[in-house]
Amino acid sequence: MTNIMSNAVEPLKSLSDEGVSIWLDDLSRTRIESGNLAELIEKSHVVGVTTNPSIFQAAIGSGAGYEDQLADLAVRGVTVDEAVRMMTTADVRAAADVLRPVYDATGGRDGRVSIEVDPRLAHETEATVAEAKQLAWLVDRPNVMIKIPATKAGLPAITEVIGLGISVNVTLIFSLDRYKAVMDAYLKGLELAHERGIDLSTVHSVASFFVSRVDSEIDKRLDKVGTDEAKALKGKAALANARLAYEAYEEVFASERAAKLAAAGAHKQRPLWASTGVKDPAYKDTLYVDELVAPGTVNTMPEGTLKATADHGDIHGDAVSGTYETSRAELAAVEKLGISYDEVVQQLEDEAVAKFEIAWNDLLGAVSTALSAKGTKGIKETKGVDAK
């Protein structure tokens, strides 16, 4: 965790000035307790935090900062699932407290910390709703956002959770059609909340549209095509996809339906650019920051991308508006080469859900081992820590 020096953050300030909220895509107990998170907020324009199962697997799996809590949990003989939730929600609660001044200053727009429902529930609507309610209760902070994946089963869960007045970060969005369904689910949720007498001004949401993975998969397929035309399209699909998502956002929230809800106090569901770390070393490491600047968006970055943007980001104003026809043409050109957009985005969703489930199971296994070790060294043997 290298600190970002205050004399190198002008591009980050420019990004913030353009109406982009900068969120950090990482969290750990050492980051919180060392003061690093507070420093990023103070000096690097960070106004939110996102987490996911892979992030927690890396943080808790390392053991750093969790030793005392693990010992206490082992003494109590808790299950491994309970132990993981106690540790992850403790981190999110602490981060939410660090970000509370930002939340208050922005009227709840920023200062948010996201925590994801158990990824094993991605295809179970009722269980996802129950888990979201439980997480909101466990964290017990107004600036928490519950992350729900944009699977088909996730869509009705999003509506119900928003309808309960719980703020939601919808995650794992890859396709334009699914993104439109997510916005519809959000508006349905607001309508439901309004019927229930909930103050809509207290409900916020972001829709996490994944970026770099689209290029990774489509570029691989373009390489197989191998023609000059195919090579010329490399590195363009992800930006085109995201830019067309922003066009859809503009259209939906300019509608009469959205305006009626806004009159009742509702907020727009902001697009959040996720997976913005560049995976191909041939591309500039700030590509998915520089080229996705648009007002009313969020860009959640791993620390490496945040540092790169602070050092040499090229923020040159709105990079999205006015690009829609070109973006459509680029995706059409990819399709014309025999690369199916629908196939790619479904594959990416399936892989992302599976990846997070694997990370979560790995985390359960690591915590189970740690609890067992603490139990044999400590006061009594742990019970019920089977990670299956």
C-alpha beads as a LAMMPS data file, in Angstrom:
LAMMPS data file: protein, C-alpha beads

388 atoms
387 bonds

1 atom types
1 bond types

-500.0 500.0 xlo xhi
-500.0 500.0 ylo yhi
-500.0 500.0 zlo zhi

Masses

1 110.0

Atoms # bond

1 1 1 0.000 0.000 0.000
2 1 1 2.099 2.858 -1.281
3 1 1 0.721 6.244 -0.375
4 1 1 -0.139 8.619 -3.191
5 1 1 1.624 11.912 -2.610
6 1 1 -0.439 15.064 -2.553
7 1 1 1.743 16.804 -5.141
8 1 1 0.759 14.249 -7.772
9 1 1 -3.009 14.311 -7.646
10 1 1 -3.932 17.074 -10.069
11 1 1 -5.408 14.623 -12.631
12 1 1 -7.535 13.173 -9.836
13 1 1 -8.794 16.637 -8.963
14 1 1 -9.571 17.243 -12.629
15 1 1 -11.465 13.958 -12.746
16 1 1 -13.481 14.925 -9.688
17 1 1 -14.145 18.384 -11.120
18 1 1 -15.620 16.738 -14.236
19 1 1 -18.298 15.127 -12.088
20 1 1 -16.702 11.695 -11.698
21 1 1 -16.739 10.207 -8.199
22 1 1 -13.490 8.375 -7.480
23 1 1 -13.967 5.206 -5.453
24 1 1 -11.261 2.779 -4.329
25 1 1 -11.742 -0.838 -5.379
26 1 1 -10.007 -2.360 -2.383
27 1 1 -10.297 -2.712 1.380
28 1 1 -8.398 -4.374 4.192
29 1 1 -8.121 -3.932 7.930
30 1 1 -4.537 -2.729 7.677
31 1 1 -5.595 -0.093 5.143
32 1 1 -8.172 1.197 7.610
33 1 1 -6.130 0.971 10.798
34 1 1 -2.944 2.417 9.277
35 1 1 -4.782 5.574 8.256
36 1 1 -4.156 4.871 4.573
37 1 1 -7.843 5.033 3.659
38 1 1 -8.247 8.346 5.465
39 1 1 -5.186 9.685 3.656
40 1 1 -6.555 8.674 0.248
41 1 1 -9.777 10.499 1.084
42 1 1 -7.879 13.589 2.223
43 1 1 -5.245 13.786 -0.513
44 1 1 -6.442 11.743 -3.485
45 1 1 -10.107 12.675 -3.891
46 1 1 -11.315 9.177 -2.979
47 1 1 -14.979 9.401 -1.944
48 1 1 -16.055 5.759 -1.769
49 1 1 -14.943 2.138 -1.474
50 1 1 -16.027 -1.036 -3.239
51 1 1 -15.281 -4.581 -2.133
52 1 1 -15.879 -8.012 -3.606
53 1 1 -15.197 -11.617 -2.596
54 1 1 -11.761 -11.576 -4.265
55 1 1 -10.742 -8.458 -2.326
56 1 1 -11.762 -10.003 0.991
57 1 1 -10.093 -13.284 0.088
58 1 1 -6.804 -11.423 -0.453
59 1 1 -7.160 -9.312 2.709
60 1 1 -8.405 -11.865 5.217
61 1 1 -6.512 -14.725 3.619
62 1 1 -3.269 -12.909 4.447
63 1 1 -4.259 -12.859 8.134
64 1 1 -2.750 -9.405 8.679
65 1 1 -4.797 -7.435 11.178
66 1 1 -7.302 -10.214 11.842
67 1 1 -5.424 -12.292 14.433
68 1 1 -7.226 -11.040 17.552
69 1 1 -10.679 -11.308 16.036
70 1 1 -9.940 -14.795 14.729
71 1 1 -8.855 -15.853 18.222
72 1 1 -12.067 -14.479 19.731
73 1 1 -14.192 -16.175 17.082
74 1 1 -12.396 -19.471 17.656
75 1 1 -13.072 -19.267 21.391
76 1 1 -16.760 -18.699 20.642
77 1 1 -16.837 -21.740 18.371
78 1 1 -18.602 -19.945 15.545
79 1 1 -19.152 -21.455 12.108
80 1 1 -16.806 -20.437 9.338
81 1 1 -19.613 -18.633 7.503
82 1 1 -20.402 -16.570 10.587
83 1 1 -16.722 -15.811 11.125
84 1 1 -16.305 -14.526 7.567
85 1 1 -19.370 -12.313 7.864
86 1 1 -18.223 -10.947 11.232
87 1 1 -14.848 -9.992 9.770
88 1 1 -16.061 -8.559 6.471
89 1 1 -18.875 -6.533 8.003
90 1 1 -16.517 -5.216 10.688
91 1 1 -14.206 -3.905 7.961
92 1 1 -17.067 -2.354 6.007
93 1 1 -18.487 -0.771 9.153
94 1 1 -15.101 0.738 10.047
95 1 1 -14.571 2.017 6.489
96 1 1 -18.076 3.499 6.503
97 1 1 -17.186 5.410 9.655
98 1 1 -14.043 6.792 7.995
99 1 1 -16.123 7.883 5.000
100 1 1 -19.044 9.253 7.016
101 1 1 -17.951 12.921 6.681
102 1 1 -17.982 12.517 2.874
103 1 1 -21.438 10.935 3.055
104 1 1 -22.736 13.832 5.145
105 1 1 -21.110 16.485 2.942
106 1 1 -22.559 15.016 -0.271
107 1 1 -26.039 14.304 1.049
108 1 1 -25.511 10.561 0.763
109 1 1 -24.365 10.624 -2.846
110 1 1 -20.833 9.526 -1.986
111 1 1 -19.037 8.362 1.132
112 1 1 -20.303 4.870 0.321
113 1 1 -18.850 1.435 1.107
114 1 1 -20.161 -1.596 -0.793
115 1 1 -20.362 -5.177 0.430
116 1 1 -21.531 -8.086 -1.710
117 1 1 -24.108 -10.741 -0.944
118 1 1 -22.769 -14.282 -0.715
119 1 1 -21.788 -15.068 -4.340
120 1 1 -23.153 -18.589 -3.961
121 1 1 -26.631 -17.008 -3.978
122 1 1 -26.229 -15.336 -7.391
123 1 1 -29.004 -17.421 -8.932
124 1 1 -31.371 -17.420 -5.941
125 1 1 -33.714 -14.421 -5.683
126 1 1 -35.262 -14.930 -2.247
127 1 1 -31.982 -15.880 -0.613
128 1 1 -30.305 -12.801 -2.122
129 1 1 -33.008 -10.541 -0.667
130 1 1 -32.654 -12.171 2.755
131 1 1 -28.868 -11.846 2.624
132 1 1 -29.086 -8.176 1.603
133 1 1 -31.364 -7.414 4.543
134 1 1 -29.026 -9.259 6.900
135 1 1 -25.936 -7.432 5.632
136 1 1 -27.613 -4.042 5.953
137 1 1 -28.533 -4.945 9.534
138 1 1 -25.064 -6.258 10.382
139 1 1 -23.170 -3.248 9.025
140 1 1 -25.782 -0.859 10.440
141 1 1 -24.465 2.256 8.723
142 1 1 -26.491 4.569 6.470
143 1 1 -23.631 4.780 3.970
144 1 1 -23.415 1.063 3.215
145 1 1 -24.410 -0.209 -0.211
146 1 1 -25.346 -3.843 -0.686
147 1 1 -23.918 -5.365 -3.867
148 1 1 -26.279 -7.610 -5.810
149 1 1 -25.158 -9.291 -9.052
150 1 1 -27.117 -8.460 -12.208
151 1 1 -27.983 -12.061 -12.954
152 1 1 -31.515 -12.878 -14.092
153 1 1 -32.322 -13.975 -10.536
154 1 1 -30.701 -10.809 -9.221
155 1 1 -33.045 -8.446 -11.069
156 1 1 -36.184 -9.082 -8.953
157 1 1 -33.977 -9.086 -5.850
158 1 1 -32.738 -5.602 -6.777
159 1 1 -36.330 -4.388 -7.068
160 1 1 -37.328 -5.821 -3.695
161 1 1 -34.233 -4.582 -1.832
162 1 1 -34.564 -1.067 -3.261
163 1 1 -38.261 -1.319 -2.404
164 1 1 -37.255 -1.853 1.228
165 1 1 -35.272 1.388 1.191
166 1 1 -31.846 -0.290 1.134
167 1 1 -29.229 1.286 -1.134
168 1 1 -27.809 -1.088 -3.738
169 1 1 -24.698 -1.397 -5.864
170 1 1 -25.711 -3.616 -8.788
171 1 1 -22.626 -5.511 -9.924
172 1 1 -21.394 -7.745 -12.748
173 1 1 -23.088 -5.901 -15.619
174 1 1 -21.554 -6.644 -19.015
175 1 1 -24.294 -6.237 -21.599
176 1 1 -26.369 -3.272 -22.709
177 1 1 -29.614 -5.250 -22.561
178 1 1 -28.907 -6.401 -19.015
179 1 1 -27.982 -2.843 -18.024
180 1 1 -31.347 -1.596 -19.287
181 1 1 -33.029 -4.353 -17.269
182 1 1 -31.066 -3.238 -14.199
183 1 1 -32.274 0.354 -14.573
184 1 1 -35.834 -0.920 -14.954
185 1 1 -35.426 -3.030 -11.795
186 1 1 -34.191 0.055 -9.941
187 1 1 -37.125 2.189 -11.067
188 1 1 -39.552 -0.591 -10.121
189 1 1 -37.909 -0.694 -6.704
190 1 1 -38.323 3.046 -6.262
191 1 1 -41.975 2.778 -7.242
192 1 1 -42.421 0.000 -4.695
193 1 1 -40.640 1.996 -1.996
194 1 1 -42.838 4.999 -2.758
195 1 1 -45.961 2.847 -2.376
196 1 1 -44.642 1.692 1.002
197 1 1 -44.201 5.274 2.181
198 1 1 -40.384 5.189 2.168
199 1 1 -38.571 8.504 1.683
200 1 1 -37.009 8.074 -1.776
201 1 1 -34.330 10.666 -1.050
202 1 1 -32.712 8.174 1.346
203 1 1 -32.234 5.522 -1.358
204 1 1 -29.155 5.569 -3.592
205 1 1 -27.852 3.137 -6.187
206 1 1 -25.030 2.636 -8.649
207 1 1 -24.869 0.181 -11.545
208 1 1 -21.426 -1.383 -11.930
209 1 1 -20.699 -1.803 -15.637
210 1 1 -17.557 -3.889 -16.174
211 1 1 -15.042 -2.615 -18.678
212 1 1 -11.605 -4.206 -19.119
213 1 1 -12.816 -7.809 -19.235
214 1 1 -14.767 -7.004 -22.398
215 1 1 -11.559 -6.029 -24.197
216 1 1 -9.713 -9.039 -22.793
217 1 1 -12.203 -11.488 -24.281
218 1 1 -12.954 -9.692 -27.550
219 1 1 -9.273 -8.884 -28.223
220 1 1 -8.480 -12.572 -27.817
221 1 1 -11.078 -13.410 -30.443
222 1 1 -9.874 -10.620 -32.742
223 1 1 -6.360 -12.086 -32.550
224 1 1 -7.763 -15.416 -33.745
225 1 1 -9.366 -13.685 -36.728
226 1 1 -5.959 -12.190 -37.390
227 1 1 -6.792 -9.788 -40.241
228 1 1 -5.678 -6.168 -40.352
229 1 1 -9.290 -5.133 -39.888
230 1 1 -9.525 -7.272 -36.761
231 1 1 -6.277 -5.927 -35.319
232 1 1 -7.474 -2.354 -35.877
233 1 1 -10.485 -3.046 -33.638
234 1 1 -8.465 -4.230 -30.644
235 1 1 -8.931 -2.124 -27.524
236 1 1 -12.110 -0.472 -28.765
237 1 1 -14.976 -2.762 -27.738
238 1 1 -14.878 -2.109 -23.991
239 1 1 -14.978 1.665 -24.365
240 1 1 -17.696 1.445 -27.017
241 1 1 -19.781 -0.817 -24.787
242 1 1 -19.433 1.480 -21.768
243 1 1 -20.148 4.611 -23.769
244 1 1 -23.341 3.113 -25.150
245 1 1 -24.300 2.207 -21.583
246 1 1 -24.000 5.891 -20.696
247 1 1 -26.248 6.755 -23.633
248 1 1 -28.840 4.310 -22.272
249 1 1 -28.493 5.900 -18.827
250 1 1 -29.152 9.352 -20.281
251 1 1 -32.239 8.112 -22.102
252 1 1 -33.760 6.220 -19.163
253 1 1 -33.286 8.989 -16.619
254 1 1 -34.642 11.614 -19.019
255 1 1 -37.888 9.638 -19.273
256 1 1 -41.237 10.720 -17.869
257 1 1 -41.171 7.716 -15.526
258 1 1 -37.853 8.747 -13.995
259 1 1 -38.931 12.394 -13.810
260 1 1 -42.024 11.442 -11.822
261 1 1 -39.885 9.565 -9.317
262 1 1 -37.376 12.422 -9.163
263 1 1 -40.241 14.758 -8.251
264 1 1 -40.882 12.454 -5.299
265 1 1 -37.253 12.780 -4.183
266 1 1 -35.607 9.893 -6.054
267 1 1 -32.007 9.926 -7.252
268 1 1 -30.627 8.673 -10.538
269 1 1 -28.882 5.326 -10.469
270 1 1 -25.373 6.369 -11.460
271 1 1 -23.258 4.294 -13.853
272 1 1 -20.143 2.964 -12.140
273 1 1 -17.191 1.919 -14.277
274 1 1 -15.802 -1.274 -12.742
275 1 1 -12.880 -3.463 -13.754
276 1 1 -10.947 -0.366 -14.814
277 1 1 -7.496 -1.806 -14.246
278 1 1 -5.907 -2.296 -17.678
279 1 1 -5.008 -5.936 -18.316
280 1 1 -3.152 -5.572 -21.641
281 1 1 0.274 -3.942 -21.163
282 1 1 0.058 -2.642 -24.744
283 1 1 -2.595 -0.150 -23.592
284 1 1 -2.071 2.933 -21.466
285 1 1 -2.651 2.009 -17.840
286 1 1 -5.189 4.814 -17.377
287 1 1 -7.166 4.045 -20.556
288 1 1 -10.423 3.184 -18.796
289 1 1 -10.232 6.321 -16.677
290 1 1 -9.149 8.898 -19.263
291 1 1 -11.636 7.735 -21.901
292 1 1 -14.710 7.257 -19.707
293 1 1 -14.976 10.707 -18.158
294 1 1 -18.632 11.726 -18.024
295 1 1 -20.659 13.727 -15.516
296 1 1 -22.626 11.796 -12.932
297 1 1 -20.502 8.640 -13.091
298 1 1 -18.378 6.713 -10.614
299 1 1 -15.018 5.138 -11.445
300 1 1 -13.878 2.537 -8.927
301 1 1 -10.155 1.853 -9.262
302 1 1 -7.665 -0.580 -7.784
303 1 1 -4.881 1.336 -6.084
304 1 1 -2.483 0.781 -8.983
305 1 1 -4.858 2.520 -11.386
306 1 1 -5.475 5.294 -8.860
307 1 1 -1.733 5.893 -8.564
308 1 1 -1.254 5.808 -12.329
309 1 1 -4.049 8.325 -12.842
310 1 1 -2.579 10.615 -10.184
311 1 1 0.802 10.420 -11.893
312 1 1 -0.007 10.679 -15.598
313 1 1 -3.762 10.558 -16.190
314 1 1 -4.951 12.643 -19.142
315 1 1 -8.298 14.098 -18.112
316 1 1 -9.537 16.115 -21.064
317 1 1 -13.193 16.717 -20.258
318 1 1 -16.247 14.671 -21.192
319 1 1 -14.923 11.726 -23.234
320 1 1 -18.269 9.975 -23.671
321 1 1 -20.943 12.333 -24.979
322 1 1 -20.980 12.498 -28.780
323 1 1 -19.252 9.123 -29.208
324 1 1 -22.355 6.984 -29.589
325 1 1 -22.482 6.556 -33.380
326 1 1 -18.789 5.675 -33.516
327 1 1 -19.261 3.241 -30.628
328 1 1 -22.162 1.526 -32.385
329 1 1 -20.096 1.233 -35.553
330 1 1 -17.175 -0.325 -33.659
331 1 1 -19.325 -2.982 -32.005
332 1 1 -21.036 -3.696 -35.337
333 1 1 -17.631 -4.142 -36.979
334 1 1 -16.653 -6.678 -34.314
335 1 1 -19.916 -8.554 -34.859
336 1 1 -19.368 -8.521 -38.615
337 1 1 -16.143 -10.460 -38.108
338 1 1 -18.149 -13.317 -36.604
339 1 1 -17.626 -12.423 -32.943
340 1 1 -20.967 -12.665 -31.153
341 1 1 -21.554 -9.844 -28.683
342 1 1 -24.309 -11.792 -26.908
343 1 1 -22.068 -14.833 -26.527
344 1 1 -19.176 -12.782 -25.165
345 1 1 -21.168 -10.886 -22.542
346 1 1 -22.924 -14.042 -21.306
347 1 1 -19.592 -15.837 -21.039
348 1 1 -18.148 -12.921 -19.073
349 1 1 -21.084 -12.912 -16.651
350 1 1 -20.815 -16.668 -16.095
351 1 1 -17.062 -16.453 -15.536
352 1 1 -17.376 -13.512 -13.139
353 1 1 -19.984 -15.251 -10.989
354 1 1 -17.846 -18.391 -10.902
355 1 1 -14.686 -16.437 -10.060
356 1 1 -16.299 -14.739 -7.072
357 1 1 -17.728 -18.045 -5.841
358 1 1 -14.274 -19.628 -6.032
359 1 1 -12.752 -16.679 -4.141
360 1 1 -15.444 -16.943 -1.471
361 1 1 -14.882 -20.681 -1.037
362 1 1 -11.130 -20.079 -0.835
363 1 1 -11.787 -17.484 1.866
364 1 1 -13.998 -19.905 3.784
365 1 1 -11.253 -22.502 3.604
366 1 1 -8.558 -20.096 4.811
367 1 1 -10.699 -18.901 7.714
368 1 1 -11.616 -22.474 8.632
369 1 1 -7.918 -23.358 8.829
370 1 1 -7.158 -20.229 10.869
371 1 1 -10.012 -20.905 13.286
372 1 1 -8.840 -24.477 13.775
373 1 1 -5.269 -23.306 14.435
374 1 1 -6.465 -20.714 16.943
375 1 1 -8.623 -23.342 18.605
376 1 1 -5.790 -25.805 19.103
377 1 1 -3.529 -23.059 20.462
378 1 1 -6.229 -21.326 22.469
379 1 1 -8.786 -22.077 25.112
380 1 1 -10.889 -24.707 23.377
381 1 1 -11.377 -26.548 20.125
382 1 1 -13.514 -24.729 17.545
383 1 1 -16.770 -26.274 16.452
384 1 1 -18.696 -26.284 13.183
385 1 1 -16.069 -24.747 10.935
386 1 1 -16.455 -27.041 7.972
387 1 1 -16.152 -24.859 4.844
388 1 1 -18.143 -27.190 2.611

Bonds

1 1 1 2
2 1 2 3
3 1 3 4
4 1 4 5
5 1 5 6
6 1 6 7
7 1 7 8
8 1 8 9
9 1 9 10
10 1 10 11
11 1 11 12
12 1 12 13
13 1 13 14
14 1 14 15
15 1 15 16
16 1 16 17
17 1 17 18
18 1 18 19
19 1 19 20
20 1 20 21
21 1 21 22
22 1 22 23
23 1 23 24
24 1 24 25
25 1 25 26
26 1 26 27
27 1 27 28
28 1 28 29
29 1 29 30
30 1 30 31
31 1 31 32
32 1 32 33
33 1 33 34
34 1 34 35
35 1 35 36
36 1 36 37
37 1 37 38
38 1 38 39
39 1 39 40
40 1 40 41
41 1 41 42
42 1 42 43
43 1 43 44
44 1 44 45
45 1 45 46
46 1 46 47
47 1 47 48
48 1 48 49
49 1 49 50
50 1 50 51
51 1 51 52
52 1 52 53
53 1 53 54
54 1 54 55
55 1 55 56
56 1 56 57
57 1 57 58
58 1 58 59
59 1 59 60
60 1 60 61
61 1 61 62
62 1 62 63
63 1 63 64
64 1 64 65
65 1 65 66
66 1 66 67
67 1 67 68
68 1 68 69
69 1 69 70
70 1 70 71
71 1 71 72
72 1 72 73
73 1 73 74
74 1 74 75
75 1 75 76
76 1 76 77
77 1 77 78
78 1 78 79
79 1 79 80
80 1 80 81
81 1 81 82
82 1 82 83
83 1 83 84
84 1 84 85
85 1 85 86
86 1 86 87
87 1 87 88
88 1 88 89
89 1 89 90
90 1 90 91
91 1 91 92
92 1 92 93
93 1 93 94
94 1 94 95
95 1 95 96
96 1 96 97
97 1 97 98
98 1 98 99
99 1 99 100
100 1 100 101
101 1 101 102
102 1 102 103
103 1 103 104
104 1 104 105
105 1 105 106
106 1 106 107
107 1 107 108
108 1 108 109
109 1 109 110
110 1 110 111
111 1 111 112
112 1 112 113
113 1 113 114
114 1 114 115
115 1 115 116
116 1 116 117
117 1 117 118
118 1 118 119
119 1 119 120
120 1 120 121
121 1 121 122
122 1 122 123
123 1 123 124
124 1 124 125
125 1 125 126
126 1 126 127
127 1 127 128
128 1 128 129
129 1 129 130
130 1 130 131
131 1 131 132
132 1 132 133
133 1 133 134
134 1 134 135
135 1 135 136
136 1 136 137
137 1 137 138
138 1 138 139
139 1 139 140
140 1 140 141
141 1 141 142
142 1 142 143
143 1 143 144
144 1 144 145
145 1 145 146
146 1 146 147
147 1 147 148
148 1 148 149
149 1 149 150
150 1 150 151
151 1 151 152
152 1 152 153
153 1 153 154
154 1 154 155
155 1 155 156
156 1 156 157
157 1 157 158
158 1 158 159
159 1 159 160
160 1 160 161
161 1 161 162
162 1 162 163
163 1 163 164
164 1 164 165
165 1 165 166
166 1 166 167
167 1 167 168
168 1 168 169
169 1 169 170
170 1 170 171
171 1 171 172
172 1 172 173
173 1 173 174
174 1 174 175
175 1 175 176
176 1 176 177
177 1 177 178
178 1 178 179
179 1 179 180
180 1 180 181
181 1 181 182
182 1 182 183
183 1 183 184
184 1 184 185
185 1 185 186
186 1 186 187
187 1 187 188
188 1 188 189
189 1 189 190
190 1 190 191
191 1 191 192
192 1 192 193
193 1 193 194
194 1 194 195
195 1 195 196
196 1 196 197
197 1 197 198
198 1 198 199
199 1 199 200
200 1 200 201
201 1 201 202
202 1 202 203
203 1 203 204
204 1 204 205
205 1 205 206
206 1 206 207
207 1 207 208
208 1 208 209
209 1 209 210
210 1 210 211
211 1 211 212
212 1 212 213
213 1 213 214
214 1 214 215
215 1 215 216
216 1 216 217
217 1 217 218
218 1 218 219
219 1 219 220
220 1 220 221
221 1 221 222
222 1 222 223
223 1 223 224
224 1 224 225
225 1 225 226
226 1 226 227
227 1 227 228
228 1 228 229
229 1 229 230
230 1 230 231
231 1 231 232
232 1 232 233
233 1 233 234
234 1 234 235
235 1 235 236
236 1 236 237
237 1 237 238
238 1 238 239
239 1 239 240
240 1 240 241
241 1 241 242
242 1 242 243
243 1 243 244
244 1 244 245
245 1 245 246
246 1 246 247
247 1 247 248
248 1 248 249
249 1 249 250
250 1 250 251
251 1 251 252
252 1 252 253
253 1 253 254
254 1 254 255
255 1 255 256
256 1 256 257
257 1 257 258
258 1 258 259
259 1 259 260
260 1 260 261
261 1 261 262
262 1 262 263
263 1 263 264
264 1 264 265
265 1 265 266
266 1 266 267
267 1 267 268
268 1 268 269
269 1 269 270
270 1 270 271
271 1 271 272
272 1 272 273
273 1 273 274
274 1 274 275
275 1 275 276
276 1 276 277
277 1 277 278
278 1 278 279
279 1 279 280
280 1 280 281
281 1 281 282
282 1 282 283
283 1 283 284
284 1 284 285
285 1 285 286
286 1 286 287
287 1 287 288
288 1 288 289
289 1 289 290
290 1 290 291
291 1 291 292
292 1 292 293
293 1 293 294
294 1 294 295
295 1 295 296
296 1 296 297
297 1 297 298
298 1 298 299
299 1 299 300
300 1 300 301
301 1 301 302
302 1 302 303
303 1 303 304
304 1 304 305
305 1 305 306
306 1 306 307
307 1 307 308
308 1 308 309
309 1 309 310
310 1 310 311
311 1 311 312
312 1 312 313
313 1 313 314
314 1 314 315
315 1 315 316
316 1 316 317
317 1 317 318
318 1 318 319
319 1 319 320
320 1 320 321
321 1 321 322
322 1 322 323
323 1 323 324
324 1 324 325
325 1 325 326
326 1 326 327
327 1 327 328
328 1 328 329
329 1 329 330
330 1 330 331
331 1 331 332
332 1 332 333
333 1 333 334
334 1 334 335
335 1 335 336
336 1 336 337
337 1 337 338
338 1 338 339
339 1 339 340
340 1 340 341
341 1 341 342
342 1 342 343
343 1 343 344
344 1 344 345
345 1 345 346
346 1 346 347
347 1 347 348
348 1 348 349
349 1 349 350
350 1 350 351
351 1 351 352
352 1 352 353
353 1 353 354
354 1 354 355
355 1 355 356
356 1 356 357
357 1 357 358
358 1 358 359
359 1 359 360
360 1 360 361
361 1 361 362
362 1 362 363
363 1 363 364
364 1 364 365
365 1 365 366
366 1 366 367
367 1 367 368
368 1 368 369
369 1 369 370
370 1 370 371
371 1 371 372
372 1 372 373
373 1 373 374
374 1 374 375
375 1 375 376
376 1 376 377
377 1 377 378
378 1 378 379
379 1 379 380
380 1 380 381
381 1 381 382
382 1 382 383
383 1 383 384
384 1 384 385
385 1 385 386
386 1 386 387
387 1 387 388
